[in-house]
Amino acid sequence: MYLTIKQQVKHLSKEDYRSIKELCHIAKNLTNQAIYNIRQHYFAEGKYLNYEKNYALLKSSDNYRTLNS
């Protein structure tokens, strides 16, 4: 289970708010993609997909490239 912390950010312009909202959405998508990779590997192989191998799979993802840039 993940610990969630809510942080209220005040006095943002609409552009800043939209940028933060978009980055949060992309980060969520990347997390879901990583979890999906782990689940699919477990169902196929019966083993846990470690971080290094999952990272190699996610490096070519559009979500990863968008966040990294």
GUDRENNU-213206 format. One record per atom (N, C-alpha, C, O): atom name; residue in one letter; x, y, z; residue number from 1. Coordinates in steps of 0.05 Angstrom, whole numbers, plus 5000, padded with zeros to 4 digits. Layout:
<atoms>
<atom=CA | type=a | X=X | Y=Y | Z=Z | seq=NUM>;
...
</atoms>
This chain:
<atoms>
<atom=N | type=m | X=5017 | Y=4977 | Z=5000 | seq=1>;
<atom=CA | type=m | X=5000 | Y=5000 | Z=5000 | seq=1>;
<atom=C | type=m | X=5018 | Y=5025 | Z=5000 | seq=1>;
<atom=O | type=m | X=5038 | Y=5026 | Z=5014 | seq=1>;
<atom=N | type=y | X=5010 | Y=5044 | Z=4984 | seq=2>;
<atom=CA | type=y | X=5026 | Y=5069 | Z=4982 | seq=2>;
<atom=C | type=y | X=5015 | Y=5090 | Z=5002 | seq=2>;
<atom=O | type=y | X=4991 | Y=5091 | Z=5007 | seq=2>;
<atom=N | type=l | X=5033 | Y=5105 | Z=5013 | seq=3>;
<atom=CA | type=l | X=5026 | Y=5127 | Z=5031 | seq=3>;
<atom=C | type=l | X=5022 | Y=5151 | Z=5013 | seq=3>;
<atom=O | type=l | X=5039 | Y=5158 | Z=4997 | seq=3>;
<atom=N | type=t | X=4999 | Y=5164 | Z=5017 | seq=4>;
<atom=CA | type=t | X=4992 | Y=5188 | Z=5001 | seq=4>;
<atom=C | type=t | X=4993 | Y=5212 | Z=5019 | seq=4>;
<atom=O | type=t | X=4981 | Y=5213 | Z=5040 | seq=4>;
<atom=N | type=i | X=5006 | Y=5233 | Z=5009 | seq=5>;
<atom=CA | type=i | X=5007 | Y=5258 | Z=5023 | seq=5>;
<atom=C | type=i | X=4995 | Y=5279 | Z=5005 | seq=5>;
<atom=O | type=i | X=5002 | Y=5282 | Z=4982 | seq=5>;
<atom=N | type=k | X=4975 | Y=5294 | Z=5016 | seq=6>;
<atom=CA | type=k | X=4963 | Y=5315 | Z=5000 | seq=6>;
<atom=C | type=k | X=4977 | Y=5341 | Z=5007 | seq=6>;
<atom=O | type=k | X=4981 | Y=5348 | Z=5030 | seq=6>;
<atom=N | type=q | X=4984 | Y=5355 | Z=4986 | seq=7>;
<atom=CA | type=q | X=4997 | Y=5381 | Z=4989 | seq=7>;
<atom=C | type=q | X=4981 | Y=5402 | Z=4974 | seq=7>;
<atom=O | type=q | X=4977 | Y=5399 | Z=4950 | seq=7>;
<atom=N | type=q | X=4972 | Y=5422 | Z=4988 | seq=8>;
<atom=CA | type=q | X=4956 | Y=5443 | Z=4975 | seq=8>;
<atom=C | type=q | X=4975 | Y=5465 | Z=4966 | seq=8>;
<atom=O | type=q | X=4990 | Y=5477 | Z=4981 | seq=8>;
<atom=N | type=v | X=4974 | Y=5470 | Z=4940 | seq=9>;
<atom=CA | type=v | X=4991 | Y=5491 | Z=4928 | seq=9>;
<atom=C | type=v | X=4973 | Y=5514 | Z=4921 | seq=9>;
<atom=O | type=v | X=4953 | Y=5511 | Z=4907 | seq=9>;
<atom=N | type=k | X=4981 | Y=5537 | Z=4930 | seq=10>;
<atom=CA | type=k | X=4964 | Y=5561 | Z=4926 | seq=10>;
<atom=C | type=k | X=4978 | Y=5581 | Z=4907 | seq=10>;
<atom=O | type=k | X=5002 | Y=5580 | Z=4904 | seq=10>;
<atom=N | type=h | X=4962 | Y=5598 | Z=4896 | seq=11>;
<atom=CA | type=h | X=4972 | Y=5620 | Z=4880 | seq=11>;
<atom=C | type=h | X=4987 | Y=5611 | Z=4855 | seq=11>;
<atom=O | type=h | X=5008 | Y=5622 | Z=4848 | seq=11>;
<atom=N | type=l | X=4975 | Y=5592 | Z=4841 | seq=12>;
<atom=CA | type=l | X=4987 | Y=5583 | Z=4816 | seq=12>;
<atom=C | type=l | X=4972 | Y=5595 | Z=4793 | seq=12>;
<atom=O | type=l | X=4948 | Y=5600 | Z=4794 | seq=12>;
<atom=N | type=s | X=4986 | Y=5600 | Z=4771 | seq=13>;
<atom=CA | type=s | X=4973 | Y=5609 | Z=4747 | seq=13>;
<atom=C | type=s | X=4959 | Y=5584 | Z=4734 | seq=13>;
<atom=O | type=s | X=4965 | Y=5561 | Z=4741 | seq=13>;
<atom=N | type=k | X=4941 | Y=5589 | Z=4716 | seq=14>;
<atom=CA | type=k | X=4927 | Y=5566 | Z=4703 | seq=14>;
<atom=C | type=k | X=4947 | Y=5549 | Z=4688 | seq=14>;
<atom=O | type=k | X=4945 | Y=5524 | Z=4687 | seq=14>;
<atom=N | type=e | X=4967 | Y=5561 | Z=4675 | seq=15>;
<atom=CA | type=e | X=4987 | Y=5546 | Z=4660 | seq=15>;
<atom=C | type=e | X=5003 | Y=5528 | Z=4679 | seq=15>;
<atom=O | type=e | X=5008 | Y=5505 | Z=4672 | seq=15>;
<atom=N | type=d | X=5012 | Y=5539 | Z=4702 | seq=16>;
<atom=CA | type=d | X=5027 | Y=5522 | Z=4721 | seq=16>;
<atom=C | type=d | X=5010 | Y=5499 | Z=4732 | seq=16>;
<atom=O | type=d | X=5019 | Y=5477 | Z=4734 | seq=16>;
<atom=N | type=y | X=4985 | Y=5505 | Z=4738 | seq=17>;
<atom=CA | type=y | X=4967 | Y=5484 | Z=4748 | seq=17>;
<atom=C | type=y | X=4963 | Y=5462 | Z=4727 | seq=17>;
<atom=O | type=y | X=4964 | Y=5438 | Z=4734 | seq=17>;
<atom=N | type=r | X=4959 | Y=5470 | Z=4702 | seq=18>;
<atom=CA | type=r | X=4956 | Y=5449 | Z=4681 | seq=18>;
<atom=C | type=r | X=4981 | Y=5433 | Z=4677 | seq=18>;
<atom=O | type=r | X=4980 | Y=5409 | Z=4672 | seq=18>;
<atom=N | type=s | X=5004 | Y=5446 | Z=4679 | seq=19>;
<atom=CA | type=s | X=5030 | Y=5431 | Z=4676 | seq=19>;
<atom=C | type=s | X=5033 | Y=5411 | Z=4698 | seq=19>;
<atom=O | type=s | X=5041 | Y=5388 | Z=4693 | seq=19>;
<atom=N | type=i | X=5028 | Y=5419 | Z=4723 | seq=20>;
<atom=CA | type=i | X=5030 | Y=5401 | Z=4745 | seq=20>;
<atom=C | type=i | X=5010 | Y=5378 | Z=4743 | seq=20>;
<atom=O | type=i | X=5017 | Y=5355 | Z=4748 | seq=20>;
<atom=N | type=k | X=4986 | Y=5384 | Z=4735 | seq=21>;
<atom=CA | type=k | X=4965 | Y=5364 | Z=4732 | seq=21>;
<atom=C | type=k | X=4973 | Y=5344 | Z=4710 | seq=21>;
<atom=O | type=k | X=4969 | Y=5320 | Z=4714 | seq=21>;
<atom=N | type=e | X=4984 | Y=5353 | Z=4689 | seq=22>;
<atom=CA | type=e | X=4993 | Y=5335 | Z=4667 | seq=22>;
<atom=C | type=e | X=5016 | Y=5317 | Z=4676 | seq=22>;
<atom=O | type=e | X=5016 | Y=5294 | Z=4670 | seq=22>;
<atom=N | type=l | X=5036 | Y=5329 | Z=4690 | seq=23>;
<atom=CA | type=l | X=5058 | Y=5313 | Z=4699 | seq=23>;
<atom=C | type=l | X=5049 | Y=5292 | Z=4720 | seq=23>;
<atom=O | type=l | X=5060 | Y=5269 | Z=4720 | seq=23>;
<atom=N | type=c | X=5030 | Y=5299 | Z=4737 | seq=24>;
<atom=CA | type=c | X=5020 | Y=5279 | Z=4756 | seq=24>;
<atom=C | type=c | X=5006 | Y=5257 | Z=4741 | seq=24>;
<atom=O | type=c | X=5008 | Y=5233 | Z=4749 | seq=24>;
<atom=N | type=h | X=4991 | Y=5263 | Z=4721 | seq=25>;
<atom=CA | type=h | X=4977 | Y=5243 | Z=4705 | seq=25>;
<atom=C | type=h | X=4997 | Y=5224 | Z=4691 | seq=25>;
<atom=O | type=h | X=4992 | Y=5200 | Z=4690 | seq=25>;
<atom=N | type=i | X=5018 | Y=5235 | Z=4680 | seq=26>;
<atom=CA | type=i | X=5038 | Y=5219 | Z=4667 | seq=26>;
<atom=C | type=i | X=5053 | Y=5201 | Z=4687 | seq=26>;
<atom=O | type=i | X=5059 | Y=5178 | Z=4681 | seq=26>;
<atom=N | type=a | X=5058 | Y=5212 | Z=4711 | seq=27>;
<atom=CA | type=a | X=5072 | Y=5196 | Z=4731 | seq=27>;
<atom=C | type=a | X=5054 | Y=5173 | Z=4740 | seq=27>;
<atom=O | type=a | X=5063 | Y=5151 | Z=4745 | seq=27>;
<atom=N | type=k | X=5027 | Y=5178 | Z=4742 | seq=28>;
<atom=CA | type=k | X=5009 | Y=5157 | Z=4749 | seq=28>;
<atom=C | type=k | X=5009 | Y=5135 | Z=4728 | seq=28>;
<atom=O | type=k | X=5009 | Y=5111 | Z=4734 | seq=28>;
<atom=N | type=n | X=5009 | Y=5143 | Z=4702 | seq=29>;
<atom=CA | type=n | X=5009 | Y=5124 | Z=4680 | seq=29>;
<atom=C | type=n | X=5034 | Y=5107 | Z=4681 | seq=29>;
<atom=O | type=n | X=5033 | Y=5083 | Z=4676 | seq=29>;
<atom=N | type=l | X=5057 | Y=5119 | Z=4687 | seq=30>;
<atom=CA | type=l | X=5082 | Y=5104 | Z=4688 | seq=30>;
<atom=C | type=l | X=5082 | Y=5084 | Z=4711 | seq=30>;
<atom=O | type=l | X=5092 | Y=5062 | Z=4708 | seq=30>;
<atom=N | type=t | X=5071 | Y=5092 | Z=4734 | seq=31>;
<atom=CA | type=t | X=5069 | Y=5074 | Z=4756 | seq=31>;
<atom=C | type=t | X=5051 | Y=5050 | Z=4749 | seq=31>;
<atom=O | type=t | X=5058 | Y=5027 | Z=4755 | seq=31>;
<atom=N | type=n | X=5028 | Y=5056 | Z=4737 | seq=32>;
<atom=CA | type=n | X=5010 | Y=5034 | Z=4729 | seq=32>;
<atom=C | type=n | X=5023 | Y=5015 | Z=4708 | seq=32>;
<atom=O | type=n | X=5019 | Y=4991 | Z=4709 | seq=32>;
<atom=N | type=q | X=5039 | Y=5027 | Z=4690 | seq=33>;
<atom=CA | type=q | X=5053 | Y=5011 | Z=4670 | seq=33>;
<atom=C | type=q | X=5073 | Y=4992 | Z=4683 | seq=33>;
<atom=O | type=q | X=5076 | Y=4969 | Z=4675 | seq=33>;
<atom=N | type=a | X=5088 | Y=5002 | Z=4703 | seq=34>;
<atom=CA | type=a | X=5107 | Y=4986 | Z=4718 | seq=34>;
<atom=C | type=a | X=5094 | Y=4963 | Z=4733 | seq=34>;
<atom=O | type=a | X=5103 | Y=4941 | Z=4732 | seq=34>;
<atom=N | type=i | X=5071 | Y=4969 | Z=4746 | seq=35>;
<atom=CA | type=i | X=5056 | Y=4948 | Z=4760 | seq=35>;
<atom=C | type=i | X=5046 | Y=4927 | Z=4740 | seq=35>;
<atom=O | type=i | X=5046 | Y=4904 | Z=4746 | seq=35>;
<atom=N | type=y | X=5036 | Y=4936 | Z=4718 | seq=36>;
<atom=CA | type=y | X=5026 | Y=4918 | Z=4697 | seq=36>;
<atom=C | type=y | X=5049 | Y=4899 | Z=4688 | seq=36>;
<atom=O | type=y | X=5044 | Y=4875 | Z=4685 | seq=36>;
<atom=N | type=n | X=5073 | Y=4910 | Z=4683 | seq=37>;
<atom=CA | type=n | X=5095 | Y=4894 | Z=4674 | seq=37>;
<atom=C | type=n | X=5102 | Y=4872 | Z=4695 | seq=37>;
<atom=O | type=n | X=5107 | Y=4849 | Z=4688 | seq=37>;
<atom=N | type=i | X=5101 | Y=4880 | Z=4721 | seq=38>;
<atom=CA | type=i | X=5108 | Y=4861 | Z=4742 | seq=38>;
<atom=C | type=i | X=5087 | Y=4839 | Z=4743 | seq=38>;
<atom=O | type=i | X=5093 | Y=4816 | Z=4746 | seq=38>;
<atom=N | type=r | X=5061 | Y=4846 | Z=4741 | seq=39>;
<atom=CA | type=r | X=5040 | Y=4827 | Z=4742 | seq=39>;
<atom=C | type=r | X=5041 | Y=4807 | Z=4718 | seq=39>;
<atom=O | type=r | X=5039 | Y=4783 | Z=4722 | seq=39>;
<atom=N | type=q | X=5046 | Y=4818 | Z=4694 | seq=40>;
<atom=CA | type=q | X=5047 | Y=4801 | Z=4671 | seq=40>;
<atom=C | type=q | X=5070 | Y=4782 | Z=4672 | seq=40>;
<atom=O | type=q | X=5068 | Y=4759 | Z=4664 | seq=40>;
<atom=N | type=h | X=5093 | Y=4792 | Z=4682 | seq=41>;
<atom=CA | type=h | X=5117 | Y=4774 | Z=4684 | seq=41>;
<atom=C | type=h | X=5112 | Y=4752 | Z=4705 | seq=41>;
<atom=O | type=h | X=5120 | Y=4730 | Z=4701 | seq=41>;
<atom=N | type=y | X=5098 | Y=4759 | Z=4727 | seq=42>;
<atom=CA | type=y | X=5093 | Y=4739 | Z=4747 | seq=42>;
<atom=C | type=y | X=5074 | Y=4718 | Z=4737 | seq=42>;
<atom=O | type=y | X=5078 | Y=4694 | Z=4742 | seq=42>;
<atom=N | type=f | X=5053 | Y=4726 | Z=4722 | seq=43>;
<atom=CA | type=f | X=5035 | Y=4706 | Z=4711 | seq=43>;
<atom=C | type=f | X=5048 | Y=4688 | Z=4690 | seq=43>;
<atom=O | type=f | X=5042 | Y=4665 | Z=4688 | seq=43>;
<atom=N | type=a | X=5066 | Y=4699 | Z=4675 | seq=44>;
<atom=CA | type=a | X=5080 | Y=4684 | Z=4654 | seq=44>;
<atom=C | type=a | X=5102 | Y=4666 | Z=4664 | seq=44>;
<atom=O | type=a | X=5105 | Y=4643 | Z=4656 | seq=44>;
<atom=N | type=e | X=5118 | Y=4677 | Z=4683 | seq=45>;
<atom=CA | type=e | X=5142 | Y=4663 | Z=4692 | seq=45>;
<atom=C | type=e | X=5139 | Y=4652 | Z=4720 | seq=45>;
<atom=O | type=e | X=5154 | Y=4633 | Z=4728 | seq=45>;
<atom=N | type=g | X=5121 | Y=4662 | Z=4736 | seq=46>;
<atom=CA | type=g | X=5118 | Y=4654 | Z=4764 | seq=46>;
<atom=C | type=g | X=5139 | Y=4666 | Z=4782 | seq=46>;
<atom=O | type=g | X=5143 | Y=4657 | Z=4805 | seq=46>;
<atom=N | type=k | X=5153 | Y=4687 | Z=4772 | seq=47>;
<atom=CA | type=k | X=5174 | Y=4700 | Z=4788 | seq=47>;
<atom=C | type=k | X=5169 | Y=4730 | Z=4787 | seq=47>;
<atom=O | type=k | X=5155 | Y=4741 | Z=4770 | seq=47>;
<atom=N | type=y | X=5180 | Y=4744 | Z=4807 | seq=48>;
<atom=CA | type=y | X=5177 | Y=4773 | Z=4809 | seq=48>;
<atom=C | type=y | X=5197 | Y=4786 | Z=4790 | seq=48>;
<atom=O | type=y | X=5220 | Y=4778 | Z=4788 | seq=48>;
<atom=N | type=l | X=5187 | Y=4806 | Z=4776 | seq=49>;
<atom=CA | type=l | X=5204 | Y=4822 | Z=4758 | seq=49>;
<atom=C | type=l | X=5219 | Y=4843 | Z=4774 | seq=49>;
<atom=O | type=l | X=5207 | Y=4860 | Z=4786 | seq=49>;
<atom=N | type=n | X=5246 | Y=4841 | Z=4775 | seq=50>;
<atom=CA | type=n | X=5261 | Y=4859 | Z=4791 | seq=50>;
<atom=C | type=n | X=5262 | Y=4888 | Z=4779 | seq=50>;
<atom=O | type=n | X=5255 | Y=4892 | Z=4756 | seq=50>;
<atom=N | type=y | X=5272 | Y=4906 | Z=4795 | seq=51>;
<atom=CA | type=y | X=5272 | Y=4934 | Z=4788 | seq=51>;
<atom=C | type=y | X=5288 | Y=4940 | Z=4763 | seq=51>;
<atom=O | type=y | X=5279 | Y=4955 | Z=4745 | seq=51>;
<atom=N | type=e | X=5311 | Y=4928 | Z=4761 | seq=52>;
<atom=CA | type=e | X=5329 | Y=4933 | Z=4739 | seq=52>;
<atom=C | type=e | X=5317 | Y=4925 | Z=4712 | seq=52>;
<atom=O | type=e | X=5319 | Y=4939 | Z=4692 | seq=52>;
<atom=N | type=k | X=5305 | Y=4901 | Z=4711 | seq=53>;
<atom=CA | type=k | X=5292 | Y=4892 | Z=4687 | seq=53>;
<atom=C | type=k | X=5268 | Y=4908 | Z=4679 | seq=53>;
<atom=O | type=k | X=5263 | Y=4914 | Z=4656 | seq=53>;
<atom=N | type=n | X=5252 | Y=4916 | Z=4700 | seq=54>;
<atom=CA | type=n | X=5229 | Y=4932 | Z=4695 | seq=54>;
<atom=C | type=n | X=5237 | Y=4960 | Z=4684 | seq=54>;
<atom=O | type=n | X=5224 | Y=4971 | Z=4667 | seq=54>;
<atom=N | type=y | X=5259 | Y=4970 | Z=4695 | seq=55>;
<atom=CA | type=y | X=5269 | Y=4996 | Z=4686 | seq=55>;
<atom=C | type=y | X=5277 | Y=4995 | Z=4657 | seq=55>;
<atom=O | type=y | X=5272 | Y=5014 | Z=4642 | seq=55>;
<atom=N | type=a | X=5290 | Y=4973 | Z=4649 | seq=56>;
<atom=CA | type=a | X=5298 | Y=4970 | Z=4621 | seq=56>;
<atom=C | type=a | X=5274 | Y=4969 | Z=4603 | seq=56>;
<atom=O | type=a | X=5275 | Y=4979 | Z=4580 | seq=56>;
<atom=N | type=l | X=5252 | Y=4957 | Z=4612 | seq=57>;
<atom=CA | type=l | X=5227 | Y=4956 | Z=4596 | seq=57>;
<atom=C | type=l | X=5214 | Y=4983 | Z=4594 | seq=57>;
<atom=O | type=l | X=5203 | Y=4990 | Z=4573 | seq=57>;
<atom=N | type=l | X=5215 | Y=4999 | Z=4615 | seq=58>;
<atom=CA | type=l | X=5201 | Y=5024 | Z=4616 | seq=58>;
<atom=C | type=l | X=5217 | Y=5047 | Z=4603 | seq=58>;
<atom=O | type=l | X=5205 | Y=5068 | Z=4597 | seq=58>;
<atom=N | type=k | X=5243 | Y=5043 | Z=4598 | seq=59>;
<atom=CA | type=k | X=5259 | Y=5065 | Z=4586 | seq=59>;
<atom=C | type=k | X=5249 | Y=5073 | Z=4559 | seq=59>;
<atom=O | type=k | X=5252 | Y=5096 | Z=4551 | seq=59>;
<atom=N | type=s | X=5237 | Y=5055 | Z=4544 | seq=60>;
<atom=CA | type=s | X=5227 | Y=5061 | Z=4517 | seq=60>;
<atom=C | type=s | X=5198 | Y=5071 | Z=4518 | seq=60>;
<atom=O | type=s | X=5186 | Y=5076 | Z=4497 | seq=60>;
<atom=N | type=s | X=5186 | Y=5074 | Z=4541 | seq=61>;
<atom=CA | type=s | X=5159 | Y=5083 | Z=4544 | seq=61>;
<atom=C | type=s | X=5156 | Y=5113 | Z=4538 | seq=61>;
<atom=O | type=s | X=5174 | Y=5128 | Z=4544 | seq=61>;
<atom=N | type=d | X=5134 | Y=5120 | Z=4526 | seq=62>;
<atom=CA | type=d | X=5128 | Y=5149 | Z=4521 | seq=62>;
<atom=C | type=d | X=5125 | Y=5164 | Z=4547 | seq=62>;
<atom=O | type=d | X=5134 | Y=5187 | Z=4549 | seq=62>;
<atom=N | type=n | X=5113 | Y=5151 | Z=4567 | seq=63>;
<atom=CA | type=n | X=5110 | Y=5164 | Z=4593 | seq=63>;
<atom=C | type=n | X=5137 | Y=5170 | Z=4606 | seq=63>;
<atom=O | type=n | X=5141 | Y=5192 | Z=4618 | seq=63>;
<atom=N | type=y | X=5155 | Y=5151 | Z=4605 | seq=64>;
<atom=CA | type=y | X=5182 | Y=5155 | Z=4616 | seq=64>;
<atom=C | type=y | X=5197 | Y=5178 | Z=4602 | seq=64>;
<atom=O | type=y | X=5209 | Y=5195 | Z=4615 | seq=64>;
<atom=N | type=r | X=5195 | Y=5178 | Z=4575 | seq=65>;
<atom=CA | type=r | X=5209 | Y=5199 | Z=4561 | seq=65>;
<atom=C | type=r | X=5198 | Y=5226 | Z=4566 | seq=65>;
<atom=O | type=r | X=5212 | Y=5246 | Z=4567 | seq=65>;
<atom=N | type=t | X=5171 | Y=5228 | Z=4569 | seq=66>;
<atom=CA | type=t | X=5159 | Y=5254 | Z=4575 | seq=66>;
<atom=C | type=t | X=5167 | Y=5264 | Z=4603 | seq=66>;
<atom=O | type=t | X=5173 | Y=5288 | Z=4605 | seq=66>;
<atom=N | type=l | X=5168 | Y=5247 | Z=4623 | seq=67>;
<atom=CA | type=l | X=5176 | Y=5255 | Z=4650 | seq=67>;
<atom=C | type=l | X=5206 | Y=5262 | Z=4650 | seq=67>;
<atom=O | type=l | X=5214 | Y=5280 | Z=4664 | seq=67>;
<atom=N | type=n | X=5222 | Y=5246 | Z=4636 | seq=68>;
<atom=CA | type=n | X=5251 | Y=5250 | Z=4637 | seq=68>;
<atom=C | type=n | X=5259 | Y=5276 | Z=4623 | seq=68>;
<atom=O | type=n | X=5280 | Y=5288 | Z=4629 | seq=68>;
<atom=N | type=s | X=5243 | Y=5284 | Z=4603 | seq=69>;
<atom=CA | type=s | X=5251 | Y=5309 | Z=4589 | seq=69>;
<atom=C | type=s | X=5242 | Y=5333 | Z=4605 | seq=69>;
<atom=O | type=s | X=5246 | Y=5355 | Z=4596 | seq=69>;
</atoms>
